């Protein structure tokens, strides 16, 4: 098993992807972010990170849909993730995979 995949599923047939460390998550902290179609199939793929609801929606989609750790590095910001972690609506497998590797999220 790779260091970026886990036994937990994001959805049937798709393992949750988790980075080795949270320090490698250097995504944007502001502005408008447009997700690629592979992460968000809806035509409305742009998210204003200044809007708390849009930020949560973007993080939920990225964490659930990604199959690449590079997406996490480019789109998720570690301090922001720690701050919003308890608010994210994630599949159980995604939450367990992340908290299993990054125990600090359990107390976030």
C-alpha distance (Angstrom), angle and dihedral (degrees) to the residues before:
residue distance angle dihedral
X1 . . .
X2 3.80 . .
X3 3.77 122.0 .
X4 3.79 90.3 -116.6
X5 3.79 98.4 50.6
X6 3.75 129.5 63.7
X7 3.76 140.8 -162.8
X8 3.80 88.0 -108.8
X9 3.77 118.6 95.0
X10 3.78 126.2 -132.6
X11 3.79 85.1 -160.6
X12 3.81 133.8 -23.6
X13 3.79 109.7 -47.3
X14 3.80 95.3 3.8
X15 3.80 120.4 96.7
X16 3.78 117.9 -143.8
X17 3.80 111.7 -106.8
X18 3.79 117.4 -137.0
X19 3.83 128.2 176.0
X20 3.80 120.5 -123.5
X21 3.82 91.3 -118.0
X22 3.77 135.4 13.5
X23 3.81 89.0 -132.8
X24 3.79 90.5 75.1
X25 3.82 91.6 62.6
X26 3.80 103.0 99.7
X27 3.78 103.0 155.4
X28 3.78 125.8 148.0
X29 3.79 122.5 -68.7
X30 3.78 98.9 -161.5
X31 3.76 146.0 10.9
X32 3.77 130.0 50.7
X33 3.81 118.4 -41.1
X34 3.78 121.9 -166.4
X35 3.78 115.3 -157.6
X36 3.79 120.8 -143.0
X37 3.80 116.7 -108.0
X38 3.82 91.1 -107.9
X39 3.82 88.3 65.7
X40 3.80 99.9 36.4
X41 3.79 121.4 24.1
X42 3.79 94.8 -174.4
X43 3.81 115.8 101.2
X44 3.82 87.8 -125.9
X45 3.80 97.9 73.2
X46 3.82 99.5 144.3
X47 3.79 118.5 102.6
X48 3.80 128.0 -167.6
X49 3.79 104.2 -142.3
X50 3.82 90.5 -157.8
X51 3.81 88.2 68.4
X52 3.83 107.8 79.1
X53 3.81 93.5 -150.5
X54 3.81 93.0 50.3
X55 3.79 91.2 47.6
X56 3.82 90.9 53.2
X57 3.81 91.7 46.2
X58 3.81 91.7 50.7
X59 3.83 93.7 47.8
X60 3.80 91.7 47.7
X61 3.81 91.4 51.9
X62 3.79 94.8 46.4
X63 3.81 94.4 46.7
X64 3.80 92.3 46.3
X65 3.81 100.8 41.0
X66 3.79 107.2 34.8
X67 3.77 122.5 108.6
X68 3.82 92.8 177.4
X69 3.76 130.5 70.9
X70 3.82 87.9 -149.3
X71 3.81 88.6 68.4
X72 3.79 89.0 56.8
X73 3.80 92.7 48.3
X74 3.81 92.6 49.8
X75 3.81 101.1 38.8
X76 3.81 108.3 30.0
X77 3.81 123.4 68.5
X78 3.82 113.7 -152.6
X79 3.83 99.8 -140.5
X80 3.80 90.4 45.2
X81 3.80 91.0 48.4
X82 3.81 90.9 52.4
X83 3.81 90.2 49.9
X84 3.81 96.6 49.4
X85 3.82 99.2 32.6
X86 3.84 95.9 103.5
X87 3.81 90.2 50.1
X88 3.80 97.4 52.0
X89 3.78 118.7 108.2
X90 3.81 100.9 -143.0
X91 3.79 135.4 161.9
X92 3.79 110.6 -96.3
X93 3.81 92.0 -113.8
X94 3.80 92.7 55.1
X95 3.79 92.9 48.5
X96 3.82 92.7 47.0
X97 3.81 92.6 47.5
X98 3.80 93.3 51.1
X99 3.78 95.7 42.7
X100 3.80 90.9 45.3
X101 3.78 91.5 57.6
X102 3.82 98.7 32.2
X103 3.79 108.1 39.6
X104 3.81 91.6 179.6
X105 3.81 88.4 73.5
X106 3.81 90.3 63.2
X107 3.79 90.0 67.8
X108 3.82 96.3 37.1
